[in-house]
Amino acid sequence: PDPGVTPRALDALGSLGAKATFFMLASSAERCRALVGRVLAEGHEIGLHGGWHLSLPDAPTAEVVRCIAGGRRRLEQVTQAPVRLFRPPFGRQDLRSYLIARASRMQVVAWSIQVDDWLEQPEEALVGSLRAKLGPGAIVLLHDGLVLDPRQQDPGPSFDRGAVVDRLIGVLSEMDVRGVTVSNLIGMGAPVRFPWFA
């Protein structure tokens, strides 16, 4: 959660009657407890994005366990509810981190559409990318907060993230697409499962 952007995303989702799954870092959720409470109170789902933003394939096993299993416990202390979904930081996992997530009783979730909202680009390019890719059953990766790869010196995009999130959520309404949580989406049909290791 990001205090400057998440409330705007929640307002946009609420105006459409749409729901979403927020994959949160436990470290950020602990700093933004009231915002986490608002996400839950408005009927959205919370999944784990890690205890902190760790590139799992590059880390020692003990650190991966702390990030995933420990992160889940920390996030559940904030949410006071079970956390069953996990999205690996940077979208990177290896077989070891996958097995640790499964042993922690979490289902690993990927996405089918990304608009690269962590890269500098015009807002119209982001909106156009989502319009071109959006379809039934899609899981769209958007960021209300941004943790950059520490190996890079890039300060991140300069666009107004709140405005972009608001516009991208608005595309759902324009295209008559209903936003649902990942768990609801999984319950509507057969999930697409595939091996994915970075």
Backbone torsions as a table, in degrees:
resi	resn	phi	psi	omega
1	PRO	NA	145.4	179.1
2	ASP	-127.4	120.1	-175.1
3	PRO	-59.2	-25.5	-179.3
4	GLY	-86.8	-22.5	-172.5
5	VAL	-116.3	-42.0	-175.2
6	THR	-56.0	-43.1	177.6
7	PRO	-59.4	-36.8	178.4
8	ARG	-68.1	-39.0	176.6
9	ALA	-63.7	-42.0	179.1
10	LEU	-64.2	-40.6	177.4
11	ASP	-61.6	-43.6	-179.1
12	ALA	-65.4	-44.1	178.2
13	LEU	-61.9	-43.0	-179.7
14	GLY	-62.7	-37.9	-178.7
15	SER	-65.8	-23.5	179.7
16	LEU	-99.3	-6.9	-173.5
17	GLY	68.0	26.1	-177.9
18	ALA	-95.8	153.2	176.6
19	LYS	-118.3	158.9	-178.6
20	ALA	-147.2	165.6	171.7
21	THR	-108.6	124.1	178.7
22	PHE	-101.8	111.0	175.8
23	PHE	-87.0	114.6	-171.3
24	MET	-112.8	145.4	167.1
25	LEU	-76.9	134.6	178.9
26	ALA	-59.7	-37.9	-179.5
27	SER	-61.8	-39.3	178.2
28	SER	-73.9	-39.9	179.7
29	ALA	-61.9	-38.1	179.2
30	GLU	-64.4	-30.9	179.1
31	ARG	-82.2	-19.5	-172.8
32	CYS	-126.0	50.4	-173.8
33	ARG	-59.1	-40.7	-179.4
34	ALA	-64.6	-37.7	179.3
35	LEU	-68.6	-39.2	174.7
36	VAL	-60.3	-43.0	177.7
37	GLY	-60.0	-39.5	178.9
38	ARG	-65.7	-42.4	178.9
39	VAL	-55.3	-47.9	-179.2
40	LEU	-68.1	-43.4	-177.5
41	ALA	-61.2	-29.0	-179.0
42	GLU	-90.1	9.2	171.5
43	GLY	86.7	15.3	178.1
44	HIS	-89.9	168.0	-178.2
45	GLU	-105.8	148.2	176.1
46	ILE	-119.8	128.5	173.6
47	GLY	-118.9	169.9	-179.0
48	LEU	-92.4	135.9	172.3
49	HIS	-108.7	-0.5	178.9
50	GLY	126.5	164.4	174.0
51	GLY	-66.0	-36.8	174.3
52	TRP	-151.5	176.0	-171.9
53	HIS	-85.9	84.5	-174.1
54	LEU	-108.7	133.2	172.3
55	SER	-77.0	100.8	-169.6
56	LEU	-59.5	-44.0	-177.8
57	PRO	-63.7	-20.7	-176.3
58	ASP	-93.0	-4.1	-171.4
59	ALA	-104.1	153.6	174.2
60	PRO	-64.4	154.4	-175.6
61	THR	-56.2	-43.6	-178.5
62	ALA	-61.1	-36.6	179.3
63	GLU	-70.8	-37.5	177.3
64	VAL	-63.6	-42.4	177.6
65	VAL	-61.5	-44.6	178.7
66	ARG	-62.4	-40.4	-177.6
67	CYS	-68.3	-40.7	-176.3
68	ILE	-89.2	-63.6	-176.5
69	ALA	-67.8	-44.8	177.6
70	GLY	-66.6	-38.8	177.7
71	GLY	-62.1	-39.6	177.9
72	ARG	-62.0	-46.2	179.1
73	ARG	-60.6	-44.0	-179.7
74	ARG	-63.4	-43.5	-179.3
75	LEU	-66.5	-39.2	177.7
76	GLU	-65.9	-28.4	174.8
77	GLN	-66.8	-34.1	178.2
78	VAL	-76.3	-46.6	-174.6
79	THR	-79.2	-23.3	-173.6
80	GLN	55.8	34.4	179.6
81	ALA	-150.7	154.2	178.8
82	PRO	-63.8	143.5	175.3
83	VAL	-113.7	118.4	-172.5
84	ARG	-116.0	-10.1	-177.3
85	LEU	-116.0	146.8	-178.6
86	PHE	-138.1	129.3	172.5
87	ARG	-115.9	115.4	-176.4
88	PRO	-62.0	139.7	175.0
89	PRO	-56.7	141.2	-178.2
90	PHE	61.6	7.1	-176.2
91	GLY	67.1	22.7	-175.4
92	ARG	-110.6	129.3	173.5
93	GLN	-147.5	159.8	170.0
94	ASP	-123.8	177.1	-177.5
95	LEU	-58.6	-38.3	-179.7
96	ARG	-61.5	-48.6	-178.6
97	SER	-68.2	-34.6	175.9
98	TYR	-60.8	-46.7	-179.1
99	LEU	-66.1	-34.9	176.4
100	ILE	-65.5	-42.1	177.8
101	ALA	-63.3	-44.0	179.5
102	ARG	-65.9	-39.3	177.2
103	ALA	-66.1	-23.2	176.4
104	SER	-87.7	11.4	177.1
105	ARG	62.8	40.7	176.6
106	MET	-123.7	145.6	175.3
107	GLN	-93.5	130.6	180.0
108	VAL	-83.0	132.7	-175.7
109	VAL	-121.1	134.7	172.0
110	ALA	-112.6	-167.0	-179.2
111	TRP	-131.5	162.7	177.5
112	SER	-110.4	-14.7	179.6
113	ILE	-136.1	131.4	169.7
114	GLN	-131.5	146.7	179.6
115	VAL	-113.7	12.3	177.2
116	ASP	55.8	48.0	-177.5
117	ASP	-76.6	8.2	173.6
118	TRP	-99.5	-0.9	180.0
119	LEU	-107.3	148.9	176.2
120	GLU	-68.1	122.5	177.3
121	GLN	-165.7	160.3	178.2
122	PRO	-64.5	147.1	178.5
123	GLU	-56.3	-38.8	-178.9
124	GLU	-62.2	-32.6	178.5
125	ALA	-66.9	-39.9	177.1
126	LEU	-62.7	-47.5	-178.8
127	VAL	-63.9	-44.3	179.4
128	GLY	-63.2	-37.4	178.8
129	SER	-63.6	-43.4	179.1
130	LEU	-65.4	-43.7	179.0
131	ARG	-58.3	-40.4	-176.3
132	ALA	-71.5	-27.8	-172.5
133	LYS	-102.8	-19.2	-170.8
134	LEU	-68.8	134.7	178.1
135	GLY	-157.2	177.4	-178.2
136	PRO	-59.0	135.8	175.6
137	GLY	77.0	7.8	-177.3
138	ALA	-72.2	145.3	167.9
139	ILE	-109.1	116.6	-174.4
140	VAL	-99.7	127.3	177.0
141	LEU	-91.3	114.0	173.6
142	LEU	-130.0	155.9	-178.8
143	HIS	-120.1	122.2	172.0
144	ASP	-88.5	-20.6	171.2
145	GLY	-130.6	165.0	-175.4
146	LEU	-139.8	123.7	172.4
147	VAL	-114.7	116.0	-175.8
148	LEU	-84.1	156.0	177.0
149	ASP	-63.3	120.6	-176.8
150	PRO	-64.7	-14.5	178.8
151	ARG	-76.0	-12.4	-178.6
152	GLN	-106.4	151.5	179.7
153	GLN	-98.3	2.1	-178.1
154	ASP	-65.7	128.2	179.7
155	PRO	-75.9	-4.4	-179.5
156	GLY	94.7	170.7	-176.5
157	PRO	-67.8	151.0	-176.9
158	SER	-96.9	-5.0	-178.6
159	PHE	-68.5	161.4	178.6
160	ASP	-74.8	102.2	-175.2
161	ARG	-59.4	-39.4	178.9
162	GLY	-61.4	-44.4	179.2
163	ALA	-64.9	-39.7	-179.5
164	VAL	-66.4	-46.0	178.4
165	VAL	-59.5	-43.0	178.9
166	ASP	-60.1	-44.6	-179.7
167	ARG	-67.7	-40.8	-178.7
168	LEU	-66.6	-38.3	176.0
169	ILE	-66.2	-35.6	177.3
170	GLY	-62.1	-27.9	177.5
171	VAL	-60.2	-34.4	177.9
172	LEU	-56.0	-46.9	-178.9
173	SER	-65.4	-44.2	-179.7
174	GLU	-59.5	-34.2	-176.8
175	MET	-97.6	7.4	178.5
176	ASP	56.8	44.5	178.2
177	VAL	-107.3	136.0	-180.0
178	ARG	-94.4	126.9	177.7
179	GLY	-85.8	127.9	178.9
180	VAL	-132.5	166.0	176.5
181	THR	-72.6	162.3	177.7
182	VAL	-60.6	-43.6	179.6
183	SER	-60.8	-41.0	176.9
184	ASN	-65.4	-40.1	179.0
185	LEU	-62.4	-44.3	178.1
186	ILE	-59.9	-37.5	-179.9
187	GLY	-71.7	-14.1	-177.8
188	MET	-86.8	-13.0	-177.0
189	GLY	-172.0	-168.4	-179.6
190	ALA	-87.3	118.8	178.6
191	PRO	-64.7	148.0	174.3
192	VAL	-83.0	120.5	-178.8
193	ARG	-115.3	136.5	179.3
194	PHE	-154.4	150.6	176.1
195	PRO	-73.3	134.4	-179.2
196	TRP	-148.2	110.8	-178.6
197	PHE	-136.5	134.5	-178.4
198	ALA	-110.9	NA	NA
